[in-house]
Every structure is written in structure tokens, then in C-alpha cells.
Amino acid sequence: MAAQGNATATAGGAGGNATTTAGGAQGQQAGAGSAGATSSLDPEVVNEMLSHYLLLVLGSISAALLVWRLGTVLVKYVRTVSCLNNETQRYFAKADGKLSFFKRNILYSPIFRKRHNREFQLSPAVNVGTLPTRMQLVFLAGYFATNIAFCVLTIDFSGSLSQVASLVRNRTGYLAVVNMIPLFLMAGRNNPLIKLLGISFDTFNLLHRWIGRIVALEALAHTLAFFVGSASKGSWAAAFQTTIKVPYLLYGFIATCAFVAITIQAASIFRHAFYETFKILHIVLAIVAVIGVYYHLDLKHLPQIQYIYPVIVLWALDRLARVIRLAYHNIGAGGTKTLVEALPGGSCRVTVTMARPWNFKPGQHAYLYMPTISFWQSHPFSVAWSDEDGEAPISSEKLPLDRQDVLAMKKTSMSFIIRGRTGFTGSLYKKASACTDGKLLTRCLVEGPYGGLHNMHSYGTVMLFAGGVGITQAVPHVRDLVVAYSNGTAATRKVVLVWTIQSPEHLEWIRPWMTEILAMEKRREVLRIMLFVSRPRSTKEIHSPSATVQMFPGRPNIDTLLGIEMENQVGTLGVSVCGPGALSDEVRRAVRNRQYQGEVDFVEEAFSW
């Protein structure tokens, strides 16, 4: 970003006489030398004040979301405790009109009628992304408008071109640097706001992309304002020469170019078509941008450098946390051991035996590093199953083991179902298929756990919708709820799993785990499974093993299934979905349409990239 301070470069590069000092004469009245400002405050004071207001806006929104989060957690806790021995839970099944209106029209609502998570695809290789929800759109539009207002507030555009350009240049540069703080915070996998506010990484990823565009636009406006102001006193050629010759201007220009390049290559079309290349290039360009901004500010001794330090710290802490997670869970105790099994339907079951125990929660995901498949890349996958095994040493000479000794001996195995597509997942499936018996022993590092924000214990009725490999998100919830029901530690009295698959052979993905679940105590009292096969080869493939495990041809009618459960609803109904975008949108629409018929909450598990 060029000329972040108050230095105005002359046309021939003869000098950069400062119209104000680098820090600004704080508290000084703006006189004839600052004729472009309508405020009585020094322009630098106004810039800093607006920057603080911008951070205050984000802080206020976070505080409001924290209050909402705490209220939600309290309600769920009270509901769970109140319903442990309540079989009907009628009080919690009744819909509240005002809350239902909020959830139907704002919280769960897409921008238009239905479409939210279903991608816009011009072709199988050309993806232009998804639409945000109304809540997300309101925030993005409001924050975008706030930045536009702050860019022009108090600036008198009736002044000379050079004066106006100078004021716009400094203002946009200030705001661009300040916006880098939330930009880098929202990009981190270890973002503390995820757990604190109960907002998914997927949502923060969306906000990260749009705040990045705001930063790029402000950086571009900042640079163009410098060129316009400089060229108005001489020529455009002289302005470009000045930028190349003056070190701090050159660093700023490089940073702006990096921001613009990031914005272009991060567009959905390029991101989805060349994801592996995008990820590496994205990191490199981000580093170049931060270094460029830092030296741009440091060489000119500008006060805005105070905002760069948190950016560097946030980035460094996130990377450090990743390394610590990787080292703790994968190094020592013999390291991790990984078995990859090729399954029908072009999928793999990856089972990783961790070096240390992992306290698993339903809904969690982890990032897998497989150097033999893709050296640089890590990819997120939902944890479909977790087991803990341990063997006690046979020795009469040793004293009895305490709890810490037992825990240290346990081995946690994490299992994932990975659908082979292109890039990393396609290569993994091909390599496993080429091995004897379709089994591959390899090295894998697991980074996590992440997620696990939604505990379903407070719901009297739970419906879990899954499509394809989205079953990996539902299975842990099923096991957790059946165990909790058996132990009397949850409000849940009914669990309904609705899984849509293309072929019966896809049942092999989770067969060993489902066999274990079906053998659990009191499973028949609480769990019902409905399997829908969208592309059966013949009607002979469709048969229902029992009254609690049923199989149907075709696709499910989401609205009808939801309506049936709400007719005999026990307590609050929790609806969760994980699968293709079209399925998620159908479930979302069904939940919104029935908000006034009973108390219904909606949870969508999605990974946007």
C-alpha cells in the first residue's frame, strides 16, 4: 500500500514533503494546511478514532453473540436437567411465537426461498460458490457499508484534487491495516471465537473471505489515491517512478499487489478448480502482504504499525498451535499407525491409531496429513468413529496401576470415511485400490480435534439427516445418544437417523460400527433408522431387516418425515443435517416451514472451501 502516512511525493520524485508529522499533531486544530477536512480535529486523529470505532463495532457484535451463546447454553442445560426423568416433556415441545418467527425468517433463513448450501456449478469443473444466510448477509452488508462510510466520513470533497486524494489515501490505508486483525483471526483453525461464540469454522471462513475483499479494496483505493494525488502535481510516469525509487512506497505497492492477487486467485472458480495450488499460493501471498505492509509502515515510522503486531501474533499463534497439536497426538509412544481400506462406491475407510488418547466428542473433525499422498496439503474430515483400547501389563511384581498409568496405556483409534474425487482424495483411493486386498498401510498425521460444538443431549427428539459420506457426522451422535439414553444422562427419548445413499453397497462404509450400535443396550427403545437408496439396481436390493431398521427406494420426502415426527414430538426437536448442499437446503426449508407447529432447532454441518 503506497504512502500510508501523510507524506505527499512530488511529481518528479524530488522529495516527499510531509504535510503533517507521522503521528499527527494530536489535539491540534486543522487549519489552512488541512483545508480538505471538515472536522476540527487533525485528520490523523480522526483516522485513528474511526479505526478504533471499527474494532469497537466488531467487539460489540461479538459481545452480543456471546450473550446469545450463554443464554442458549443455559437453556439447554436447564432443559436437560428438567427432562432426565420426564417422558413427555410437553412444556419444551411447545413453540414460542416470537422465537419461531426469528428462527424462521432470520436465523435459519437463506437469502431467498430455499438455496443456501447448494453450490452454483456452471459445469462439473466450474464452481462459483454458495449463497450466505440472511443473518450472514446482514452482517456482511452492514460491515461493508460501515467501511464505506468510514472511508469518506469528514472528508470535504470540494477541496483540491491533491488534498482530497491525500485524505482518502490516509483514511483507506488506516482502515485496511485495522481490518487485517479480524481477517487473520477468522482465518485460523484455532480461532478462540469458534468455541466462545459457538460459531462454526465454516461461517468464519465465509467472513474471512469477505473481509479479505474489503481489505483488498481499501488497499487498492489507498494506492490509487496516492497515484492520483502525485500525478496531479506532475505526471503518472513520475508517480510510478517515485513508487519504485522510494523503499517504503515500493513495499506498500508490493503489499497491495499481493492483496489484489489473493482476491483474484481466491475466487470460487479458481479455488475449486485448483485447490492444491490455491492453498500454497494463498499462504505465500499472505506472507508477502504482511511483510510489505510491515516495512511500508516501519520505514516511515507510522503509528499504524501498532495494528500489524496483533496480525503477526495471531498468525504465529495459530501455526504454533497446529504444530503442538500435531506433535502431541502423533509423536511418541510408537507414533501413529494408519490403515487405509478401499471400499465400494469409490471411498476409503481410514483408521488412524493415535500415539496418545483423544477425548472424542460427536461432530468433531480433524485435518489429515499424508506425506506419501500429498506432501504439502492437509484436508479436513469428520471423525466417523473412535475407539479406545489398552492392554494391562502382566506382571505380579509391579504395584497396582493408578488412573494416569491406565490412561497412558490406552490407544485411541480414529476412523474416517473419505470419498475419492479429485486431487488428494482421488489419489488416496487409487493407491489403496492398487494394494493387495485393497488395504494400504501408510503414515498419517492427525491435527485436531476441532468442532464438536453441538451437543444433542437436551433434545427430547433428535432427527439426523445424512447424505452419502455425511453419515460420518451422524454416526457419532447416534452412538452418543443411545449410550446417554441407556445411562439416563440425556433428555433424548427418540432418535431417528435418515440416510440417503446411491447404492446398497455404500452400507459397507459403516457396517462394523452400525453393527456395534445395533447391539447396544436399550437401542430398540430409542433408535429408528431409515435408509433411502436413490439408485437401486433392482427391487430385490431393497429389504427392511426389522421394524427399527427400514430401507426404501428413491429419495426421502423431508417435509413429510419431519411432520410425522412432530405429530408425536417428545420435548424440543433437534434436527441436524450433513451431506450435499441440495439435501441441506431441503432440510432447512422443512424446518423453517414447521417452526410454528412445535419447538424445533436446526443444525447444519458443512465444510465450505
Steps between C-alpha positions, in 0.01 A plus 500: 500500500652825392559799724307401810618806689456868426793523262410637157757406239583768244451431128862456412587304808691801629374443845220404727428810704270406784184700539480380862729306730489119490297472816291808434486800731248353740241739635609775258234686302502434129577835334585610151741213453212251537233682305365170370356401841175627635576378853684723747716202591827417333441250214732249666298517821180440304657203319609338823164568662309338213734202509422452868128531423536224241652267757234610749226399252648151469545477877140603564368241255716233663371601845139473381569157350666392825188595697289301252739206531491503881121523496478205262735289711301581816169409335640168378642419843171574676311301237730200539478495880123553500435219253723222630199332663225661292365269231261747333692830526188684378607841624815498285313374192285814471610762250559860610351735238765771514792257506345298218465816290867588561624153411276464194563840344849598618714240679440200271389685190689507169502827308216398273264202504717193558850500355792542738746210514435362152786615277462692176681285245542608140653158431650215707831690498368857535357590842400857587418440865196517728268766643518619863207493741305817582685541830834472323387739226380760752838494675701511177289779348508700822875462545564582134283814530677598821837485328375708207359762738822512702704542180324827412382635837617860579678532164414819307495398135473865388869554564778469244567161341833456677351586842205264460726223368731542799214471749344200324841336474569524872149397605478190281853396596415526868183293465667235284764435766241485781285254304796265475448411869156333456615371160779290650304411814217345295742307279645295786396144577566577867285813502389531867171662392382171347440337839433824686219613269391156376550604137638241260830530316296482180329830587825664605653382172222682312558818703876468445454498123278809498710701745798410281321661206436810709870521588598459134258773388622742768863423416428558131317828574791604721755439224292659225442807718877538533551471125220750426632752753858463381410510130290816552823686577695356213440189293403136543844390384663706772264353760595145398870590507463636852333178612786288367780721638368564853534178708197543727280581200630196316420270794150646520446450126617137527257442787210641298589280203505197733155587640355539151659173386355320804154633421518376140645155571265447796191539281285187518560403136879486541490376861293193416670423169858516634465463877842349567673782311267759651585404859878528456478820298254648750741453790796638304308809388372561854857494633612740226211734584578507873872557442424774248262682735740465793796658321275759336402621848830436679723688253276807527455461879123514467274440803287245314772242558339434839225310316743276313643348817171325595475370142844340521429362849166348393657331199797372702285367786270314263794334326663420835176343627484282189856378552434427869185304417684299236794427726293406805260261326739343249851488645615259768359169627582340167340777295182470297412196291262532206296244307324608179232262367348540153121466523219464245374822347844654453561572869764422760481422868804652671573375853775678690630362829613807690817527702302641793137482618251743348185601689260478208169689474229451234521744212875548519729507199873483445753590233692212346856530371616214277851573372496198267188636326539876518803639679381859549128463550270431797129433455210506751282192551228417752596235754258214438603273787734489796620208710723473803694185569761423758686196625610468860851358550508153653741533790447401863804698610355842411273697728135555396466755225348838577263685264780695326685175422185350348432807287860507381467142373181559302511536126238706321410401146324757281312392188403710199302430184653682202325512164747483213455794265788704356839603637588362844190282550517354149868413539436337838224275365706395195801415713293293746315319218830399343616322819438139590147453640453875455685578823782751530725554800642850500602794714243763593510794738175617658450862604209563731253465649291787365127567509259303715296810582158336506402268783158339435429375855245773578259401220216260573485408132798499264488462121830449322499539122803383303585474133786283374815540710311751713417192709839551668355796688182315603639165623689643802184685608298178470741304719527785751122540532431126533761473777365811674143367481608167644685676784219749566728801442309665213153641436485305173219249459488462121789490248421475129783453248412569134783407263483542122743294291530423131554125531461233772871427471563832677377334817844338520645839594359482853396134537739409790402810698127466436516134607645614831233770543215257424632267772495771768277477804154663463575590138159380380322730744654820367649455151332468162697490173358582157718426195410646161672358190473755218636275221420135576594251231193290576216478751662187648768720652241682708399309814443612858682287759263601784237750608770730636729473196310569179613537138314687224563568130533858374560821692334596829225760525661711769193707582280192542751320725541809716124542525451139613750541783349831610155343535634296792785730597667442834658817638694735275585359158862529388559457126852455364612457140829420330527421132468653154386861480164408345417271794601763756281760330200264496535425871544870576182586310300225676615621843410861418157406367408318823635750752158591640387137542747419775836594647759406236873582483713459187870414476687486169844341480684619191854553371525780245835541327 
